[in-house]
């Protein structure tokens, strides 16, 4: 084993490519898309380094072109979950005993592979499988996952450096950060390839072994990520990728005595059910499992009467409608003063009507499809109810079509009361609901913002008045784990804005920070005494005055 106090490469945020007309990267990305669309691939599960196929093949199609088949994934069953756990536990000893700098090197290499060799393939997979335009794919499946990998290596080294500040005379105190005792379950969402890659990789980076179940609608890009991790040198069995139903996975994993933790991003309902199941089975486990989860939000933008109109308009339109409103951080409720509403209503309507809508293969399209038919049907029902309600009006949008792809046109609803259903319930789609308040009731409106939703993920205040900014920042202290001033409520960057929320939005363990990585280690304190006492008697026991 090598010896030394190693310094890792200083991380920096990966530059974002523009894919502007005439650029080299535009041509390469288009070629990668054409290549992916020209064939169908058979996507295996990865268990213990083996590629596992089954007799049950499930088609994968672009959400914006659901008749085109990109390939099939091999659906597994409970036995495959058991195999994945066994493979993980078999790999555990060698992996956790590997020097941390060797683990770091694997994930730093993975970052380089994504930055170069696999950038366009991974972006193309995200564009086709998850219906993201070139910019949304670039900031996700290139830049953010690269940033996660590089910055997490830095955070890992800083965690290992943290040692007791005092060792008394003749004593050496030190702390080692042990991997968790058992395996960790990574349950990942469809909406960010970067999140899907980070949840298992940051856990593995800290010396743990992982069973990874991605969302079915993200399997196409998850396969590319796994290919990259393997090429980077990840040993067999450290991360095992399975495609099984949630109930099948849960039935096996949450009954297993070696279950040591879950890293989750998904819905609040699912997370709460998981937490309850873990609680019911707590007597089965060798250790108390770590439960880390981010579960979405009902994110807000509050506009103050002093706000710059153009800044407010851009924050609202981008915050609500980029990636079809399918970001956990997307703006879905807005509070706008009566004095500014006419102008903002006009400018937002103009912008929304200017959106180009269609498939991701056409780079001129700003807006694409929602992820699947289930999401489409849910959103359509909310829109239809708004059309029929006397408490809501459709300002713009309100149409939908799934004949070719799952297209919900960007929709703005004006609600006459602040607790109208689309102001409260998480829709996870391109629907923004506006409540117009009296200018003089700004502070009262902040109280409404704070108490309307169970969630507390992201939010923002748009204002020029510093007293208003200060008041909003204070009164909304617990309403958002990521709070923005004069900006949209989306776009957290690794190394700059650690991401996560509390209340119904999760455990707020801040992905993209040292805070998160600390959840995947269990510290051991070691005290070594060089001149140990050899008599139990203390001086005060001696006779005399």
C-alpha positions in Angstrom: 0.0 0.0 0.0 1.3 3.5 -0.9 2.2 5.8 2.0 1.7 9.6 2.1 -0.7 12.4 3.0 -2.2 12.9 -0.4 -3.7 16.1 -1.7 -6.5 15.6 -4.3 -6.8 17.7 -7.5 -8.6 20.9 -6.7 -12.1 20.6 -8.0 -13.7 23.3 -10.3 -17.1 23.4 -11.9 -17.2 21.8 -15.3 -17.6 24.4 -18.1 -21.1 24.3 -19.7 -21.0 23.9 -23.5 -23.4 26.1 -25.4 -24.2 23.8 -28.4 -24.6 27.0 -30.4 -24.9 26.8 -34.2 -21.6 26.0 -35.9 -19.9 24.6 -32.7 -18.0 21.3 -32.7 -20.0 20.1 -29.7 -23.3 20.6 -31.5 -22.2 18.4 -34.4 -20.9 15.7 -32.0 -24.1 15.7 -29.9 -26.3 15.4 -33.0 -24.2 12.5 -34.2 -24.6 10.8 -30.9 -28.3 11.2 -31.0 -28.5 9.9 -34.5 -26.4 6.9 -33.5 -28.6 6.1 -30.5 -31.8 6.4 -32.6 -30.4 4.2 -35.3 -30.4 1.0 -33.2 -32.1 -0.9 -30.4 -30.0 -2.0 -27.5 -30.5 -4.8 -24.9 -29.8 -3.3 -21.5 -28.7 -5.9 -18.9 -28.7 -5.7 -15.1 -25.2 -5.6 -13.6 -24.7 -7.9 -10.6 -21.3 -8.8 -9.3 -19.7 -7.6 -12.5 -21.9 -9.9 -14.6 -24.4 -8.7 -17.2 -27.7 -10.3 -16.4 -30.5 -10.8 -18.9 -34.0 -12.2 -18.4 -36.9 -13.4 -20.4 -38.9 -10.3 -19.6 -37.9 -7.4 -21.9 -39.5 -4.0 -21.4 -39.3 -1.4 -24.2 -37.7 2.0 -23.7 -38.9 4.9 -25.8 -38.4 8.7 -25.9 -41.2 10.5 -24.0 -41.6 12.9 -26.9 -41.8 10.0 -29.5 -43.3 7.1 -27.7 -43.6 4.9 -30.8 -39.8 4.8 -31.4 -38.1 2.0 -29.5 -34.6 2.8 -28.2 -34.1 -0.7 -26.8 -35.3 -3.0 -24.1 -34.2 -3.4 -20.5 -34.2 -6.8 -18.7 -36.7 -6.7 -15.9 -35.6 -8.6 -12.8 -37.4 -10.2 -9.8 -36.7 -10.8 -6.1 -34.0 -13.4 -6.7 -32.0 -10.7 -8.6 -32.2 -8.4 -5.6 -30.9 -11.2 -3.4 -28.1 -11.9 -5.9 -27.2 -8.2 -5.9 -27.0 -8.0 -2.1 -24.9 -11.1 -2.0 -22.5 -9.7 -4.6 -22.3 -6.5 -2.7 -21.4 -8.2 0.6 -18.9 -10.4 -1.2 -17.1 -7.3 -2.5 -17.3 -5.4 0.7 -14.1 -6.5 2.5 -11.7 -5.8 -0.4 -13.4 -2.5 -1.3 -13.5 -1.0 2.2 -9.9 -2.0 2.7 -8.8 -0.4 -0.5 -6.9 2.9 0.2 -9.1 5.9 -0.1 -6.9 7.5 -2.7 -7.5 4.4 -4.9 -11.2 4.8 -4.5 -10.8 8.5 -5.3 -8.9 7.7 -8.5 -11.7 5.6 -9.8 -14.3 8.3 -9.5 -11.9 11.0 -10.7 -11.3 8.9 -13.8 -15.1 8.5 -14.2 -15.4 12.3 -14.2 -12.8 12.6 -16.9 -14.5 9.9 -19.0 -17.8 11.9 -18.8 -16.0 15.2 -19.6 -14.5 13.7 -22.7 -15.1 10.3 -24.2 -18.7 9.8 -23.0 -20.0 13.3 -22.8 -22.1 13.2 -26.0 -23.3 9.6 -25.5 -24.5 10.3 -22.0 -26.1 13.6 -23.0 -27.8 12.0 -25.9 -29.1 9.2 -23.7 -30.5 11.8 -21.3 -32.1 13.8 -24.2 -33.7 10.7 -25.7 -34.6 8.8 -22.6 -35.7 11.7 -20.4 -36.7 14.3 -23.0 -34.2 17.0 -22.1 -33.1 19.7 -24.5 -29.3 20.1 -25.1 -28.8 22.7 -22.4 -30.8 20.8 -19.8 -28.9 17.6 -20.6 -25.5 19.4 -20.6 -26.0 21.0 -17.1 -27.2 17.6 -15.8 -25.6 14.5 -17.4 -22.4 16.2 -18.2 -21.6 19.1 -15.8 -23.4 18.2 -12.6 -22.4 14.5 -12.4 -18.8 15.6 -13.2 -19.0 18.1 -10.4 -20.5 15.6 -8.0 -17.6 13.2 -8.6 -14.8 15.7 -8.4 -16.1 17.7 -5.4 -17.1 14.6 -3.5 -13.5 13.4 -3.7 -12.4 16.7 -2.2 -15.0 16.4 0.6 -14.0 12.8 1.2 -10.3 13.9 1.8 -11.5 16.7 4.1 -13.5 14.3 6.1 -10.5 12.0 6.6 -8.4 14.9 7.6 -10.7 15.8 10.5 -9.0 14.6 13.7 -9.3 15.4 17.4 -7.5 18.7 18.1 -5.9 17.6 21.3 -3.8 14.6 22.3 -2.7 14.7 26.0 0.9 14.0 27.1 1.8 10.4 26.2 -1.5 9.9 24.3 -2.3 9.8 20.6 -6.0 10.4 19.8 -7.3 9.7 16.3 -10.5 9.1 14.4 -11.1 6.7 11.5 -14.1 6.9 9.3 -15.4 3.4 8.7 -17.8 2.4 6.0 -21.2 1.4 7.2 -21.6 -2.2 8.3 -23.6 -3.9 5.6 -24.9 -2.6 2.2 -26.7 0.6 1.1 -29.7 0.8 -1.2 -29.7 3.6 -3.7 -33.2 4.4 -5.1 -32.9 7.1 -7.8 -35.3 9.3 -9.8 -35.9 9.9 -13.5 -35.4 13.6 -13.7 -31.6 14.0 -13.2 -29.0 11.6 -14.6 -26.6 13.4 -12.2 -28.7 12.5 -9.2 -29.0 8.9 -10.4 -25.3 8.7 -10.7 -24.4 10.5 -7.5 -26.6 8.6 -5.1 -24.8 5.3 -5.5 -21.4 6.7 -6.3 -20.9 9.0 -3.3 -21.9 6.1 -1.1 -19.4 3.8 -2.8 -16.7 6.4 -2.7 -16.8 6.3 1.2 -16.0 2.6 1.0 -19.6 1.2 1.0 -21.2 -1.4 -1.3 -24.4 -0.6 -3.1 -27.6 -2.1 -4.6 -28.9 0.5 -7.1 -32.4 0.6 -8.5 -33.0 3.5 -10.9 -36.4 4.8 -12.1 -37.6 2.7 -15.0 -37.7 5.9 -17.1 -34.0 6.6 -16.4 -32.6 3.1 -17.2 -31.4 4.2 -20.7 -28.9 6.7 -19.3 -28.3 4.7 -16.1 -26.8 2.0 -18.4 -24.3 4.5 -19.8 -23.3 5.6 -16.3 -22.7 2.0 -15.3 -20.6 1.5 -18.4 -18.5 4.5 -17.4 -18.0 3.4 -13.8 -16.8 0.0 -14.9 -14.4 1.5 -17.4 -13.1 3.8 -14.7 -12.1 0.7 -12.7 -14.9 0.2 -10.3 -14.5 -3.4 -9.0 -17.2 -6.0 -9.5 -19.9 -6.0 -6.9 -19.3 -2.6 -5.5 -22.3 -1.1 -7.3 -24.9 -3.5 -8.5 -27.6 -2.2 -10.9 -31.0 -3.9 -10.9 -34.3 -3.3 -12.7 -37.0 -4.6 -10.4 -40.3 -3.3 -9.1 -40.3 -1.2 -6.0 -42.3 -3.8 -3.9 -40.0 -6.6 -5.0 -36.9 -4.6 -4.0 -38.4 -3.5 -0.7 -39.6 -7.0 0.2 -36.0 -8.3 0.0 -33.9 -5.3 1.0 -35.8 -4.1 4.1 -36.0 -7.6 5.5 -32.2 -8.1 5.3 -30.1 -8.0 8.5 -27.2 -6.3 6.6 -29.3 -3.4 5.3 -27.3 -0.4 6.5 -28.9 2.6 4.8 -30.9 4.1 1.9 -30.0 7.0 -0.4 -33.2 8.2 -1.9 -34.7 10.8 -4.2 -38.3 10.4 -5.1 -41.8 11.1 -3.8 -42.8 11.9 -0.3 -45.3 9.1 -0.1 -42.8 6.5 -1.1 -40.2 7.8 1.3 -42.6 7.8 4.2 -43.6 4.3 3.4 -40.0 3.2 3.3 -39.3 5.0 6.6 -42.2 3.2 8.2 -41.1 -0.2 6.8 -37.6 0.4 8.2 -39.1 1.2 11.5 -41.2 -1.9 11.6 -38.2 -4.0 10.8 -35.7 -2.2 13.0 -35.2 -5.2 15.2 -33.9 -7.2 12.2 -30.9 -5.0 11.4 -27.3 -5.3 12.7 -27.1 -1.5 12.8 -29.5 1.4 12.8 -29.8 2.2 9.1 -29.0 5.6 7.7 -32.1 7.1 6.0 -31.2 9.9 3.6 -33.8 11.3 1.3 -34.9 14.2 -0.9 -38.5 14.1 -1.8 -39.5 17.1 -3.9 -41.3 20.3 -3.2 -44.0 22.8 -3.8 -41.5 25.5 -4.6 -42.4 29.2 -4.6 -41.4 32.6 -6.0 -42.6 35.7 -4.1 -42.6 38.9 -6.1 -42.5 42.1 -4.1 -43.9 45.4 -5.4 -40.4 46.7 -5.7 -39.3 43.9 -8.0 -37.6 44.5 -11.3 -40.3 43.3 -13.8 -37.9 41.7 -16.3 -36.0 39.9 -13.6 -39.3 38.6 -12.1 -40.6 37.5 -15.5 -37.4 35.5 -16.3 -37.3 33.9 -12.9 -40.9 32.8 -13.2 -40.8 31.5 -16.7 -37.5 29.7 -16.4 -38.1 28.5 -12.9 -41.5 27.0 -13.8 -41.0 25.7 -17.3 -37.4 24.6 -17.9 -37.3 20.8 -18.2 -41.1 20.9 -18.3 -41.3 21.7 -14.6 -40.0 18.3 -13.7 -37.2 19.5 -11.4 -37.6 19.0 -7.7 -36.8 22.7 -7.4 -39.2 23.9 -10.1 -41.4 26.9 -9.3 -45.0 25.8 -9.1 -46.6 28.6 -7.0 -46.1 32.3 -7.3 -47.3 35.2 -5.3 -47.5 38.4 -7.3 -48.6 41.9 -6.1 -51.7 43.4 -7.7 -49.8 46.4 -8.9 -47.4 44.2 -11.0 -49.7 41.5 -12.1 -51.1 43.1 -15.3 -47.6 43.7 -16.7 -46.2 40.4 -15.6 -49.3 38.6 -16.9 -48.7 40.1 -20.3 -44.9 39.4 -20.4 -45.2 35.8 -19.1 -48.0 35.1 -21.6 -45.9 36.5 -24.4 -42.9 34.4 -23.4 -44.9 31.1 -22.9 -46.6 31.6 -26.3 -43.1 32.0 -27.9 -41.9 28.6 -26.6 -41.0 26.1 -29.4 -42.3 22.7 -28.4 -41.3 19.3 -29.7 -38.7 16.5 -29.6 -35.2 17.0 -28.3 -33.6 16.0 -31.6 -34.6 19.4 -32.9 -32.3 21.8 -31.0 -34.6 24.8 -31.7 -37.2 23.3 -29.2 -37.1 25.0 -25.8 -39.8 22.8 -24.4 -40.2 19.0 -24.6 -42.4 16.2 -23.2 -43.2 15.1 -19.7 -41.7 11.8 -18.7 -44.5 9.3 -19.2 -48.2 8.6 -19.7 -48.9 8.4 -16.0 -47.5 11.9 -15.4 -49.3 13.2 -18.5 -52.7 11.9 -17.3 -52.2 13.3 -13.8 -51.4 16.8 -15.1 -54.2 16.8 -17.6 -56.7 16.1 -14.8 -55.5 19.0 -12.8 -55.7 21.3 -15.9 -59.2 20.1 -16.6 -60.3 20.7 -13.1 -58.9 24.2 -13.2 -60.8 24.9 -16.4 -64.0 23.9 -14.6 -63.3 25.6 -11.3 -64.8 29.0 -10.3 -61.7 29.5 -8.2 -59.1 29.3 -11.0 -58.6 30.7 -14.5 -56.2 29.5 -17.2 -54.0 32.5 -18.1 -52.1 30.7 -20.9 -51.7 27.1 -22.0 -54.1 24.5 -20.7 -53.8 22.2 -23.7 -52.2 18.8 -24.0 -51.6 16.0 -26.6 -50.2 12.5 -26.3 -50.7 11.3 -29.8 -46.9 11.3 -30.6 -45.4 12.3 -27.3 -46.5 13.2 -23.8 -46.8 17.0 -24.4 -48.4 19.1 -21.7 -48.2 22.7 -22.9 -46.8 25.1 -20.4 -49.7 26.4 -18.3 -50.2 29.3 -16.0 -53.3 29.2 -13.7 -54.5 32.2 -11.7 -56.1 31.1 -8.4 -58.5 33.3 -6.5 -57.5 31.8 -3.2 -54.1 30.9 -1.9 -55.0 27.3 -1.0 -56.4 26.3 -4.3 -55.3 22.7 -5.0 -52.6 23.5 -7.5 -51.1 26.0 -5.0 -50.8 23.2 -2.5 -50.3 19.8 -4.2 -47.1 18.8 -6.0 -47.8 18.3 -9.7 -44.3 17.8 -11.0 -45.0 19.3 -14.4 -45.2 22.5 -16.4 -48.0 24.1 -14.4 -47.5 27.4 -12.5 -50.2 28.7 -10.3 -50.3 32.4 -9.4 -52.0 34.0 -6.4 -52.4 37.8 -6.7 -52.1 39.6 -3.4 -52.8 43.2 -2.3 -49.6 45.2 -2.2 -50.1 46.2 1.4 -50.4 42.6 2.5 -46.8 41.5 1.6 -46.0 40.4 5.2 -49.3 38.6 5.6 -48.6 36.9 2.2 -45.3 35.6 3.5 -47.1 33.9 6.3 -49.4 32.2 3.7 -46.3 31.1 1.8 -44.8 29.5 4.9 -47.9 27.6 5.9 -49.4 26.6 2.5 -47.4 23.5 1.8 -45.9 20.5 3.6 -42.8 20.9 1.5 -39.7 23.1 2.2 -37.3 22.6 -0.7 -36.7 25.8 -2.7 -38.1 29.3 -2.9 -37.1 32.8 -3.9 -37.9 36.5 -3.3 -37.8 39.0 -6.1 -37.4 42.5 -4.7 -35.3 45.7 -4.9 -36.4 46.8 -1.4 -33.8 45.5 1.0 -36.1 45.6 4.0 -38.5 43.4 2.0 -35.7 41.0 1.2 -34.6 40.8 4.8 -38.2 40.3 6.0 -38.8 37.5 3.5 -35.5 35.8 4.3 -36.4 35.8 8.0 -40.0 34.8 7.8 -39.4 32.1 5.2 -36.4 30.6 7.2 -37.9 27.2 7.4 -39.9 27.3 4.2 -37.0 26.4 1.9 -33.7 24.6 2.3 -32.4 26.5 -0.8 -33.5 30.1 -0.8 -32.8 32.5 -3.7 -32.7 36.3 -3.8 -33.5 37.9 -7.2 -33.2 34.6 -9.0 -35.3 31.6 -10.0 -35.6 28.9 -7.5 -33.8 26.3 -9.6 -30.2 25.7 -10.7 -28.2 24.7 -7.6 -24.6 24.1 -8.5 -22.3 21.5 -6.8 -19.7 23.3 -4.7 -21.8 26.5 -4.7 -25.3 25.8 -3.4 -25.5 22.5 -1.4 -29.0 21.1 -2.2 -31.8 19.8 0.0 -34.8 20.7 2.0 -36.6 19.9 5.2 -40.2 19.4 6.3 -41.9 17.2 3.7 -39.0 17.7 1.3 -36.6 15.3 3.0 -33.8 14.9 5.5 -31.9 18.0 4.2 -28.6 16.1 4.0 -27.4 18.5 1.3 -26.3 16.6 -1.8 -23.1 18.1 -3.2 -21.6 18.8 0.2 -19.5 17.1 2.9 -22.7 16.9 5.0 -24.1 14.2 2.8 -20.9 12.1 2.7 -20.7 12.1 6.5 -23.9 10.0 6.5 -22.1 7.1 4.8 -19.4 6.6 7.4 -19.3 5.5 11.0 -16.5 7.1 13.0 -14.3 5.1 15.3 -12.2 6.9 18.0 -8.9 5.3 18.8 -6.9 6.4 21.9 -3.4 5.0 22.1 -1.5 5.4 25.4 2.3 5.2 25.2 3.0 5.1 29.0 0.0 3.3 30.5 -0.7 3.3 34.3 0.2 0.1 36.1 -1.6 0.6 39.4 -5.3 1.1 40.0 -4.6 3.3 43.0 -4.9 7.1 42.7 -2.9 9.5 44.8 -5.9 10.7 46.8 -6.2 7.2 48.3 -2.9 7.6 50.3 -3.2 8.1 54.0 -2.1 11.3 55.6 -2.9 15.0 55.6 
